[in-house]
């Protein structure tokens, strides 16, 4: 062996035996496991919050007319007063944080304080009937935890660890490891490098192992063996994709237009007007809940699962759920749109079945793919997450086609990607408050 090879071997051994390197790895491993454990605890708290609201409605469904507006107002006040930066999904904050070099600006978007606020206030929202999910908030939680890990361990590479934490959050929230990886590439990063892939894969694996160890393997929306038969069923792939994409684009456009309008409205008296708008949105959610006999409250998980499994379809669920989700999103309270969007898509597929016939389960899955891809404009994430969540590999090609059609239709109507446009608003806000801080160039590291 040459002296050069000996020298290279000694350097490699020194790296692998380095105490500092193993300290950093242990801190990273602990952080990734923590993302999985906190995601499980978050899911448990969210389910309990929804159960509490269900028990209140069992006394009288009309109580929602008081509870939802008051709960929304309280959540908006707490968010603005104690947890600024915790509003909304949390995915735009994680995207925006990756743009900045300055750690103080990142701290304004991702921190342990915001992690606590995000979990608490999302549960408050679910406890008063908001049409929100925990999956988007779990992205901000995961990114915040991994950013803190980077600082505790002196690891550097903060942007890569934010990406890894975001992927681990999605993977643990849905029990979809592949979707977590694809989400990091397609939606969070929009660019990817080999040196970042190891962080993402490791974080997804470790958070997934924590989830598997505690709650085992499961399909988020149950299991369906639905498949397509004949020309009519395949024609529904186009209808679900194009229709879902158009409806998803309408939702994202209304969110962006409404968000801009509301920011202008509240500017003269931010806290008071924000609370009033949140209360009004809570009232809209309560009214849609009454009209839908309670179906539009919460994540929509039960309704989507029923549609995927071929039961419990109504024509009015999808439009009312869309309205409830839009009101919840525009209210400014913490909460995500992943699960509610999948529920709207499943409802759309169910409505198409009532109109044209066919398999309820198959069209529910196709509707989910088309609508979700239309909302987030991330077709690969939509396709992978839905196939993983339903464990139906016979629908791989149809779901892929529906997702691509939904994405293409949405882009034709509204070329602005929802999460990245919302992230830009956070970036501009932070730059306005600290003009000397410039965003870092887009990169994956």
N, C-alpha and C positions, 0 to 999 in steps of 0.2 A: 504494500500500500504506500502511495506517495506521501511526502510530507504535507502536501496541500490537503489530501484526503484526511490525514490524521488531524490536521488543524481544524478542518471543517467538522469532524466528528467530535472533537473536544468542545467546540463552540456549541454544537447541538446538545451535548450532554450537559454543559453548563446551563443552557437555557432550560432544559427539562428538569434539572435538579435545583433550579433557582427557587429560593424560599419566597421571594417577592412575587414571582410569577404564580406560584401555587396559592399564595394569599389572595391575589387578584382573582384567580379562577374560583376559589372557594366563595369569595364575595359574590361573583357573578352567578355561580350555581345557586347560592342561597337566594339571590334576588329573583332568578327565574322560577325557583320553587315557590317563592312567596307570591309571585303573580298568580300561579295556579291555585294556591291555597286561598288567597283573598278573593279570587274569582268565584270559588265555590261558596265562600261565606257570603259574598255579594248576592249570588244567585239564591241562596237560602233566605236571606233577608228580603229580597225582592218578592219571592213567592209568599212569604209571610205577610208582607205589606198588602199585596193583592188580596190575600185571604181575609185580612182585617176589613178591607173595604167591602168585600163580598158579604161579610157578616153584618155590616152596617146596612147594606142594601136589602138584606133579608128582613130587616125591621120595617123599612119602607123605601122603595126606590126613589121617592121624591126627596129624600134627605140629600141626594147628590146635588140638588140645586143650591144647597147651602155649603156642603162640604167641599165640593170641587172648587168653587170660586175662592173660598177662604183658604183652602190648602194651596192653591196656585199662588195666591197673594203672599202667603207666609213663605213659601219656597222662594219666590222672587225677591222678597225682602232679605231673607237670610243669605241668598246668593250675592246680592249687591252689597250687603253690609259686611258680611263675614267671609264670604268665599268668592270674591270677584275672579272671574276666569273659569268658574265651574259651570257656567251656563251651557245649555245645549248638549250636543252629542258628546263632545270631547275629542272626536277625530280631527276637526279643524285645528284645535289647539295643539295636538301632537304634530300635525303637519307644519303648522306655523313655527313651533319651537325648533324644528330642524333647520329653519332658515337662518337662525341667529347664531352668531359667534359668542355674543355676550351672555354669560351665565345668569345675570340678573333678569334679562328679558325672558330667558327660558324658565326661570323660577316663577315668573308671573303667570306662566301657562301650565307648568308641570311642577308640582311640589307635593310633599306628604300632607300638608294642610289641605290642598285641593283634592287629594285622594280621599281624605276623610269626608270633606264636604260633598264630593261627587257621589260617594256611596250613600251618605245620609240623605241628601236632598233628592236623589233619584228614588229612594225608597219612600220619601215623603210624597213625591209625585204619584207613585204607584198606589200609595195609600189613600189618595183622594181621587183616583180614577183616571189619571192622565194616560193618554195613549202614547206611551213611551216604552223603550226597552233598556236593558242594562248592558247590551253588547257594545255599543259605541262608548258609553262611559267606561267600560272595562278597558278600552284602548287607552284612554287618558290615564287610568289607574296604572296599567301596566307600564306605559311610557314613563310616568312619574317615578314609579318604583325603580325602574332600571336606570333612570337618570341619577337618582339618589345613590344607587349602587356604584355608578361610575365615579361619583364624588367620594364616597366612603372608601372605595378601594383604590383611589388614585389611578384609575384605569385610563382616563382620557377617552377618546373615541365616543364622545357623548352622543353625537348624531346617529352613529350606528347602534348604540344601545337604546336610544329612543325608538328606533325602527324595530329592534328586537323585542322590546317591551310591548310595542303595539301589536306585533304579530302574535306574541304569546298571549296577549289579552283576548284577541279574536279566537285563537285556537282553544283556549280554556273555556271561553264563554259558550261556544257552540259545540265543543268537542269535535272540532274539525281542524286537525293539524295541517293538512294540505292547504285549506282555505286561508289559514293564518299566514302561511308562507307566500301564497299568491297575493293576498291582500297587501303584504309588505312590499312586494315588488310592484304591483299594478297601481295601487291607490296611494300608499304612503310615500313610496320612494320615487316613483316615476323614473327611476334609474337604479341600477344595482351593480355592485362590484363584488368580486370574489372574496375580498377580505371582510365584507359585511355579511356574506352568506353564512359563514360559520357562526356568527353571533345569533343570527335569526334562527337557524336550525337548532342550535343548542338551547336557546330560550324556549322555542316551541316544544321541543322534546321534554325538557324538564318540567315546564308548566303542565304539559299533557300528562306526564307521569304522576304528578301530584293529583291531578283530577281523576285519573284512572284508579289510583290507590284508594281514594276516598269514596267515589261514587260509581266506579266501574265504567265499562263501555256502554254507550247507549246512542240511539239515533235521536237527534233533537226533535224532529217532527214525526217520530215513529217510522214504521217501515211500510212501504207500499210496493206492490208488485204490478201496478198498473202499467199498461203498454198500449201502443197505438195499433189500430186495425183498420185497414182500408183507406181510401182516398179522403173521406170526410175527416177522419181523425188527423191525417197529415196536413190537411188544409187548415185545421185548427192551430197547428204550430205557427203558421204565418199570422193568423188572426190574433193569437195570444201574444206573439212577439211584437207585432206592429202596434196592436192595441195597448199592450202593457207598456211599451216604450213611450207611446204618446201620452198615456196617463201619468207615467212616471216623470216625464219631462214637464207636464203641467204642474205636478206637485213641486218639483224642484224649482221651477220658475216662480211659483207663488211664494215659496219659502224665501227666495232671494229678493223678490220685489217687496214682499211684506216686511222682511228684515230691514231693508233699506228705509222703507217708509216709517216703520216704528222707531228706528234710531233717530230719525228727524223729529218725529212727534215728541219723543221723551226728552230731547236735548234741553229744553228750557227748565225742566224740573225732573231730572233723571230718575231718582228713586221713587218719588210719588207717582209719576206717570207710568213707570214700569210696573209698579204694583197694581195700578188700575187696569192696565192692559192685560196683565196676567190674570186678574180676577175675571175680566170679560172673557178671556179665552177659556178659563175654567167653566164659566157658564155655558159656553158653546159645547164644551166636552160633555157637560151634564145633560144638555138637551139632546145631543146625538145619542148619548147613552140611553135616555128614556125612549127615544124613537126606535132604537135597535133592541129594546128589551135587555139592556145591559151588555150586549155583545161587543160594543166598541170600547169599553173600558180596558185599561191595562195593555199588556203586550200584544194580545191577540193570538197568543200561543195556542190556546184550546181550540179556537175557531179554525186556525190554519191547520192544526193537526187533524181535526175532524174532516176538513175538506180533502186533505192529502189521503186520508184513510177512506174517503168515499161517502161520508155522511154529513149531515147538518149544514146543508147549503141553502142560503137565502140570497135573493137577487139584490137586496138593499145593503148587505153587509159591506161590500167593497166601497161604495161611494160614501157611506156614513163613516166608515173607519178612516178613509182618506181625510175627511173633514176634521174628525177628532184628532188625527195625527198632525194635520196642518196647524190646528189651533194650539195643540200642545207644544209644537216646535216653535211657533211664533211667540208663545208666551214668555220665552226666555228662561224657563225653569230647566234644571239639569235633566237630561234624559235623551236616549238615542232613538234613531228611526229604523234601525236594522230589522228588529222583530216586527214592529208594526207594518213596515213596508212589505215584508214577506207575507204578513197576514192579508194585506190589501191585495197582493198578487194572487194569493190562494183564493180569496173571495171573488176576484175577477174571473179566474178559471172556473169557479163554481157557477158564476152567473152565465158564462158562455155555455156551460153544460145544460143549464136550464133552457137557454135560448135555442141551441143547436143540437143538443144530445151529445152522446159520447161518454167516455169514462170520466167520472168526477175527479178521481185521483190523478189521472194523467193530465187533465186540463188545469187542475190546481197547481201542479208542479210546473207546467209550462207558463201559467200566468205569473207565478212567483219569479221565474227566470226573466220573463219579459219586463215586468214592472220594476223589479229590483235593479236590473241592468239599466233601465230607463232613468231611475232616480239617481243612482250613484255613478253611472257611466263607467262602470268597471265590469265588463262582460265576463272576463275569465274568472274573477272572484265570484260573480253571481252563479256561474255555471258550476264551479267546483264546490262552493258552499252548499248549494241545493242538492247536488248529487251526494255529498257526504252526509247531509242532514237527513236524507230520506232513504239512503241505502238502496236505491233503485238503479242498477247499472244498465237495465234494458232501455232506460230513457236517456242515456248519455247523449246520443246524437240529436234527438229532438230538443232536449234542454239546451244544448249548445247552440242550435239554430235559433231557438227562441231568444236566448240571451244576446246573440249577435244582432238579431233583428231589432230587439228592444233598444240596444245601444245605438244602432245606426239611426233608428227613428228619432230617438231622443236628441242625438247630435244634430240632426237636420232641423229640429224645432228650436233647440236651445243649446248652442255650442259650449256654454259655460258649465264646467263640472261643479257640482254642488259643494262638495267638501273643500275643494281647492279655492273656490271663490270665497267661501266663508273663511277659510284660513287667511286669505289675502286681507280680509277685513281686520282680523286680529293683528296681522303684521303692520298694516297701516296705522292702526290704533296705537301700537307700541312705538312705532317710529314717530308718530305725532307727539307722544309724551316724552320721547327721548330722541330727538332728531339726529344726534351724532352717532347713534347706533345704527349701522347699516346691516341688512341681511346678508348672510353668507351666500356664496353662489350655490346653486342647486347641485348636490352631489350625494352619493350614497353612503359615504364613510361615516 
